[in-house]
Amino acid sequence: MQEVNFDEVVTLILVQDGRYSRDAYLFLREGLDFTQKLISKENRGATRHVTGQELLSGLRQFALQEFGPMAKTVLEEWGIQRCTDFGNIVFNMVEIGLLAKTDKDSHDDFQNGYDFTDAFCKPFWPAARREAARKEGGPVEELKG
């Protein structure tokens, strides 16, 4: 079996769907690896399929780790503005054979993710601003180290 060249396959995807940059696909691949390692730790080294919701959570943690307060800006630069964009990238990769899916996996897995401002900006807001947002009824997640 011939080894797949990730860059060549992403070039084929970009010809068919130019909404997202090459870096978005690389980020997703690295974020999936990051997520699989997190899940493997939780399962005492056992690997298993990653669900869409687990991937969204892992991508959030990975983006915050890699880009800090610039995460939302970087993702938007690559064309990623909401969780459904992550789903579109995943399924572009599935369709061309870079990723596998189960019968339970669908685009809907990425519909009810998180708001990008809540996920990537609010953790870096000063405490007073986070408290004000909390009082307004919006979810505010604390930064986890």
KAJOTA-V266827 format. One record per backbone hydrogen bond with DSSP energy under -1.0 kcal/mol. CO is the residue of the C=O (numbers start at 0). NH is the residue of the N-H. If there is no record, write none. Layout:
CO/NH  CO/NH
//
This chain:
4/8  5/9  6/10  7/11  8/12  9/13  10/14  11/15  12/16  20/24  21/25  22/26  23/27  24/28  25/29  26/30  27/31  28/32  29/33  30/34  31/35  32/36  33/37  34/38  35/39  36/40  37/41  38/42  39/44  40/43  42/45  50/54  51/55  52/56  53/57  54/58  55/59  56/60  57/61  58/62  59/63  60/64  61/65  62/66  63/67  66/69  67/70  69/73  70/74  71/75  72/76  73/77  74/79  75/78  77/20  81/84  82/86  83/87  84/88  85/89  86/90  87/91  88/92  89/93  90/94  91/95  92/97  92/98  93/96  101/104  105/108  106/109  107/110  114/118  115/119  116/120  116/121  120/123  121/124  125/129  126/130  127/131  128/132  129/133  130/134  131/135  132/137  133/136
//
